[in-house]
Amino acid sequence: MSALLSQTWFIALMSITLIGAVLSAVHHAEVIAHKTGEPYGTLVLSISVTIIEVSLIISMMLTGHEGSEFIARDAVFATVMIVINGVIGLCIFTGGLTHHEMTFRNEGTNSALAVLTALATFILVMPTVTISTPGPDFTKSQLAFAGIASFALYITFLFFQTVSHRDYYLPKTEDKKTDINFHALKPTNAKTATSAVLLILSLITVVGLAELLSPAIERGVAAAGAPKTIVGIAIALLVLLPEGFAAVRAARANRLQSSLNLALGSALASIGLTIPTVAAIAIFFNLPLSLGISDLNMTLMYLSFFIGALTLAIGRTTLLQGMVHIIIFLEYLFLSLVP
């Protein structure tokens, strides 16, 4: 009884610390975003989280425990579904409650969604339809090509987003007029540098706590008799907390452009950086890696992309569109429990 009580207190303490780290990460990311402007500010948070997430996935792969070959697949697919349906749906819904209708630059969001659809197809769908190997796996040459293609496409998108067509990812003029952050004085270089260091420390804390909490999550999943993929979803949710919180907060402040930049950027970085790195590690250390998703998950993913394309097509959103995405996200969670 005492052991159970001490474990409960430990989990509660870790959870409180996790929430504090998330709030700290969001605050320091917003300081950097205000200094650098869009889309660089949102890019900082999404890439930072992804790099640390990659480290977490690789460390778990190298341990070689049962099911380690599915960790990258589960994490990447969960990230895509959480971002497209959970984060974007919650942003549009909560923002719609307050502002009724929000606007954004659909040129940028449509481009990001197109790249994300291609990346997800390359990595999560192609292994199930190739015939060189049995099962949802790539050969080493296929894995190497998929990793190189994903990285090249992501780098091209970054150039498009930050250099050649940066204006596609900036808020519209009417949104800038109502954004108090846009008109506020920019932080000093010293404050920005301090926030950058504290952001990295906060994100390391978030991922570290997610790793500490994962054994408790695994035991809970096993006790409930739920599929092991739930562990990947739970860990992805924990890791995405800073980005999700920052995106929802921006949407409530009528800065949907920042929310979408952050959400879609997170999903793109999750594939464009994670898979090439994981593929290289798997090939170099000769580790098993299975990336293909099931027919059920494939259906849910393409439903998400189709609805996402409709949502982002016209550059305006309402509460209804957010609710559609949230329901799809809940369907994904339910079918993960009861496939």
C-alpha positions as CSV (number, residue, x, y, z in Angstrom):
1,M,0.0,0.0,0.0
2,S,2.8,2.4,0.9
3,A,4.7,1.5,-2.3
4,L,1.6,2.3,-4.3
5,L,1.1,5.6,-2.5
6,S,4.7,6.7,-3.0
7,Q,4.5,5.8,-6.7
8,T,1.3,7.9,-7.0
9,W,3.0,10.8,-5.3
10,F,6.0,10.4,-7.7
11,I,3.7,10.5,-10.8
12,A,1.8,13.5,-9.4
13,L,5.1,15.4,-8.8
14,M,6.4,14.5,-12.3
15,S,3.1,15.7,-13.8
16,I,3.2,19.0,-12.0
17,T,6.8,19.5,-13.0
18,L,5.9,18.6,-16.6
19,I,3.2,21.3,-16.7
20,G,5.6,23.8,-15.4
21,A,8.2,22.9,-18.0
22,V,5.6,23.2,-20.7
23,L,4.5,26.7,-19.6
24,S,8.2,27.7,-19.4
25,A,8.9,26.4,-22.9
26,V,5.9,28.2,-24.4
27,H,6.8,31.5,-22.7
28,H,10.4,31.5,-23.9
29,A,9.4,30.3,-27.4
30,E,7.1,33.3,-27.6
31,V,9.9,35.7,-26.6
32,I,12.1,34.3,-29.4
33,A,9.2,34.4,-31.8
34,H,8.5,38.1,-31.0
35,K,12.2,38.9,-31.6
36,T,12.6,37.0,-34.8
37,G,9.1,37.4,-36.3
38,E,7.1,34.9,-38.3
39,P,7.8,32.2,-39.4
40,Y,11.1,31.9,-37.7
41,G,9.7,32.1,-34.2
42,T,7.3,29.1,-34.6
43,L,10.1,27.3,-36.5
44,V,12.4,27.5,-33.4
45,L,9.9,25.6,-31.2
46,S,8.9,23.0,-33.7
47,I,12.4,22.0,-34.7
48,S,13.7,22.1,-31.1
49,V,11.1,19.7,-29.9
50,T,11.6,17.4,-32.9
51,I,15.4,17.3,-32.4
52,I,14.9,16.2,-28.8
53,E,12.2,13.8,-29.8
54,V,14.6,12.2,-32.3
55,S,17.1,11.7,-29.5
56,L,14.4,10.0,-27.4
57,I,13.3,7.7,-30.2
58,I,16.9,6.7,-31.1
59,S,17.8,6.0,-27.4
60,M,14.7,3.7,-27.2
61,M,15.6,2.0,-30.5
62,L,19.2,1.3,-29.4
63,T,18.0,-0.5,-26.2
64,G,16.5,-3.2,-28.5
65,H,13.6,-4.1,-26.3
66,E,10.5,-5.8,-27.6
67,G,8.6,-3.7,-30.1
68,S,11.5,-1.2,-30.6
69,E,11.2,-1.5,-34.4
70,F,7.8,0.1,-34.2
71,I,8.7,3.1,-32.0
72,A,9.5,5.5,-34.9
73,R,6.4,4.5,-36.8
74,D,4.1,4.9,-33.9
75,A,5.6,8.2,-32.8
76,V,5.5,9.8,-36.3
77,F,2.0,8.6,-37.1
78,A,0.7,9.7,-33.7
79,T,2.4,13.1,-34.3
80,V,0.7,13.6,-37.6
81,M,-2.8,12.6,-36.3
82,I,-2.4,14.7,-33.1
83,V,-1.3,17.8,-35.1
84,I,-3.7,17.6,-38.0
85,N,-6.8,16.8,-35.9
86,G,-6.1,17.4,-32.3
87,V,-4.0,20.6,-32.3
88,I,-5.4,22.3,-35.4
89,G,-9.0,21.2,-34.4
90,L,-8.6,22.6,-30.9
91,C,-7.1,25.9,-32.2
92,I,-9.9,26.5,-34.7
93,F,-12.6,25.5,-32.2
94,T,-11.3,27.6,-29.3
95,G,-10.5,30.5,-31.5
96,G,-14.0,30.2,-33.1
97,L,-15.7,30.4,-29.8
98,T,-14.1,33.8,-29.1
99,H,-13.7,35.3,-32.5
100,H,-16.4,33.5,-34.6
101,E,-14.3,33.6,-37.7
102,M,-10.5,33.7,-38.1
103,T,-8.4,34.3,-41.2
104,F,-5.0,33.1,-42.4
105,R,-2.8,32.9,-45.5
106,N,-4.0,29.7,-47.3
107,E,-1.1,29.9,-49.8
108,G,1.3,28.8,-47.0
109,T,-0.9,26.3,-45.2
110,N,-1.9,24.5,-48.4
111,S,1.8,24.2,-49.4
112,A,2.7,22.8,-46.0
113,L,-0.2,20.3,-46.1
114,A,0.8,19.2,-49.6
115,V,4.4,18.5,-48.4
116,L,3.1,16.7,-45.3
117,T,0.9,14.5,-47.4
118,A,3.8,13.5,-49.7
119,L,6.1,12.9,-46.7
120,A,3.5,10.7,-44.8
121,T,2.9,8.7,-48.0
122,F,6.6,8.1,-48.6
123,I,7.2,6.9,-45.1
124,L,4.1,5.4,-43.7
125,V,2.2,4.0,-46.7
126,M,4.9,3.0,-49.3
127,P,6.3,0.2,-47.0
128,T,3.0,-1.6,-47.0
129,V,2.7,-1.6,-50.9
130,T,6.3,-2.4,-51.9
131,I,6.9,-6.0,-52.8
132,S,10.7,-6.4,-52.3
133,T,10.2,-7.5,-48.7
134,P,7.4,-9.2,-46.9
135,G,5.3,-7.2,-44.4
136,P,5.3,-3.4,-43.9
137,D,9.0,-3.0,-44.2
138,F,11.5,-1.3,-46.6
139,T,14.7,-2.9,-47.9
140,K,17.9,-1.0,-46.9
141,S,18.1,0.7,-50.2
142,Q,14.4,1.7,-50.1
143,L,14.8,3.0,-46.6
144,A,17.9,5.0,-47.6
145,F,16.1,6.6,-50.6
146,A,13.0,7.4,-48.5
147,G,15.2,9.1,-45.8
148,I,17.1,11.1,-48.4
149,A,13.9,12.1,-50.3
150,S,12.2,13.1,-47.0
151,F,15.1,15.3,-45.9
152,A,15.5,16.9,-49.3
153,L,11.7,17.7,-49.4
154,Y,11.8,19.2,-45.9
155,I,14.8,21.3,-46.6
156,T,13.1,22.6,-49.8
157,F,10.1,23.5,-47.8
158,L,12.2,25.4,-45.2
159,F,13.7,27.4,-48.0
160,F,10.2,28.1,-49.4
161,Q,8.9,29.1,-46.0
162,T,11.7,31.3,-44.8
163,V,13.3,32.7,-47.9
164,S,11.5,32.5,-51.3
165,H,7.9,32.8,-50.1
166,R,8.1,34.0,-46.5
167,D,5.2,36.3,-47.0
168,Y,2.9,33.3,-47.3
169,Y,3.4,32.5,-43.6
170,L,3.0,36.1,-42.3
171,P,-0.3,37.2,-40.7
172,K,-2.7,39.2,-42.8
173,T,-2.7,43.0,-42.4
174,E,-6.0,43.0,-40.6
175,D,-4.8,40.4,-38.1
176,K,-1.7,42.5,-37.4
177,K,-3.8,45.5,-36.4
178,T,-5.5,43.5,-33.6
179,D,-2.4,41.7,-32.5
180,I,-1.0,43.4,-29.4
181,N,2.2,41.3,-29.6
182,F,2.9,42.6,-33.1
183,H,3.0,46.2,-31.9
184,A,4.8,45.6,-28.5
185,L,8.5,46.4,-28.2
186,K,10.8,43.6,-29.2
187,P,12.9,42.0,-26.5
188,T,16.6,42.8,-26.2
189,N,19.3,40.5,-27.6
190,A,20.3,39.5,-24.1
191,K,16.8,38.6,-23.1
192,T,16.3,36.6,-26.4
193,A,19.6,34.7,-25.8
194,T,18.5,33.9,-22.2
195,S,15.1,32.7,-23.5
196,A,16.8,30.5,-26.1
197,V,18.9,28.7,-23.4
198,L,15.9,28.4,-21.1
199,L,13.8,27.1,-24.0
200,I,16.3,24.3,-24.6
201,L,16.4,23.4,-20.9
202,S,12.6,23.4,-20.7
203,L,12.2,21.1,-23.7
204,I,14.9,18.7,-22.4
205,T,12.9,18.6,-19.1
206,V,9.6,17.9,-21.0
207,V,11.1,15.0,-23.0
208,G,13.0,13.7,-19.9
209,L,9.8,13.6,-17.9
210,A,8.0,12.0,-20.7
211,E,10.6,9.2,-20.7
212,L,10.3,8.9,-16.9
213,L,6.5,8.7,-17.1
214,S,6.6,6.2,-20.0
215,P,7.1,3.1,-17.7
216,A,4.0,4.0,-15.7
217,I,2.1,4.6,-18.9
218,E,3.3,1.2,-20.2
219,R,2.1,-0.6,-17.0
220,G,-1.2,1.2,-17.2
221,V,-1.7,0.2,-20.8
222,A,-0.7,-3.4,-20.1
223,A,-3.1,-3.5,-17.1
224,A,-5.9,-2.2,-19.2
225,G,-5.2,-4.8,-22.0
226,A,-4.9,-2.0,-24.5
227,P,-2.8,-2.2,-27.7
228,K,0.9,-1.2,-27.3
229,T,0.4,1.6,-29.8
230,I,-1.3,3.6,-27.0
231,V,2.2,4.0,-25.4
232,G,3.4,5.8,-28.5
233,I,0.3,8.0,-28.6
234,A,0.7,8.9,-24.9
235,I,4.4,9.8,-25.3
236,A,3.7,11.8,-28.5
237,L,1.0,13.7,-26.6
238,L,3.5,14.5,-23.8
239,V,6.2,15.6,-26.1
240,L,3.9,17.8,-28.2
241,L,2.5,19.6,-25.1
242,P,4.6,22.7,-25.5
243,E,3.7,23.2,-29.2
244,G,0.1,22.3,-28.7
245,F,-0.3,24.8,-25.8
246,A,1.5,27.5,-27.7
247,A,-0.7,27.0,-30.8
248,V,-4.0,27.0,-28.8
249,R,-2.8,30.1,-26.9
250,A,-2.1,31.9,-30.2
251,A,-5.5,30.9,-31.7
252,R,-7.3,32.3,-28.6
253,A,-5.4,35.6,-29.2
254,N,-6.7,35.6,-32.8
255,R,-3.3,34.7,-34.2
256,L,-4.4,31.6,-36.2
257,Q,-1.6,32.1,-38.7
258,S,1.0,31.5,-35.9
259,S,-1.0,28.4,-34.7
260,L,-1.0,26.8,-38.1
261,N,2.6,27.6,-38.8
262,L,3.5,25.9,-35.5
263,A,1.2,22.9,-35.9
264,L,2.1,22.1,-39.5
265,G,5.7,22.9,-39.0
266,S,5.8,20.4,-36.1
267,A,4.3,17.6,-38.2
268,L,6.7,18.3,-41.1
269,A,9.8,18.4,-38.9
270,S,8.6,15.2,-37.2
271,I,8.9,13.3,-40.5
272,G,11.5,15.4,-42.4
273,L,14.0,15.3,-39.5
274,T,13.1,12.2,-37.6
275,I,12.9,9.6,-40.4
276,P,16.2,10.5,-42.1
277,T,18.0,10.3,-38.8
278,V,16.3,7.1,-37.7
279,A,16.9,5.5,-41.1
280,A,20.6,6.3,-40.9
281,I,20.9,4.9,-37.4
282,A,18.9,1.7,-38.4
283,I,21.1,1.1,-41.5
284,F,24.4,1.8,-39.7
285,F,23.7,-0.3,-36.6
286,N,21.7,-2.9,-38.6
287,L,18.6,-2.4,-36.4
288,P,15.1,-3.6,-37.4
289,L,12.7,-0.8,-38.5
290,S,9.1,-1.2,-39.5
291,L,7.4,1.9,-40.8
292,G,4.2,0.8,-42.6
293,I,0.9,1.5,-41.0
294,S,-2.3,-0.6,-41.1
295,D,-5.2,-0.2,-43.5
296,L,-7.3,1.3,-40.6
297,N,-4.7,3.9,-39.8
298,M,-4.2,4.6,-43.5
299,T,-7.9,5.4,-43.9
300,L,-7.9,7.7,-40.9
301,M,-4.8,9.5,-42.1
302,Y,-6.1,10.2,-45.6
303,L,-9.5,11.2,-44.1
304,S,-7.5,13.7,-42.0
305,F,-5.6,15.1,-45.0
306,F,-8.8,15.4,-47.1
307,I,-10.7,17.2,-44.4
308,G,-7.6,19.3,-43.7
309,A,-7.4,20.4,-47.3
310,L,-11.0,21.5,-47.2
311,T,-10.5,23.3,-43.9
312,L,-7.4,25.2,-45.2
313,A,-8.7,25.9,-48.7
314,I,-10.4,29.3,-48.3
315,G,-8.3,31.0,-45.7
316,R,-11.1,31.3,-43.2
317,T,-12.2,29.0,-40.4
318,T,-15.2,28.7,-38.0
319,L,-16.0,26.7,-35.0
320,L,-17.7,23.9,-37.1
321,Q,-14.4,23.1,-38.9
322,G,-12.6,22.8,-35.6
323,M,-15.3,20.4,-34.3
324,V,-14.9,18.1,-37.3
325,H,-11.2,17.8,-36.7
326,I,-11.7,17.1,-33.0
327,I,-14.2,14.3,-33.7
328,I,-11.8,12.7,-36.2
329,F,-9.1,12.9,-33.5
330,L,-11.4,11.2,-30.9
331,E,-12.3,8.5,-33.5
332,Y,-8.6,7.9,-34.0
333,L,-8.1,7.6,-30.2
334,F,-11.1,5.2,-29.8
335,L,-10.0,3.0,-32.7
336,S,-6.5,2.9,-31.3
337,L,-8.0,1.4,-28.2
338,V,-10.5,-0.8,-30.0
339,P,-9.0,-1.5,-33.5
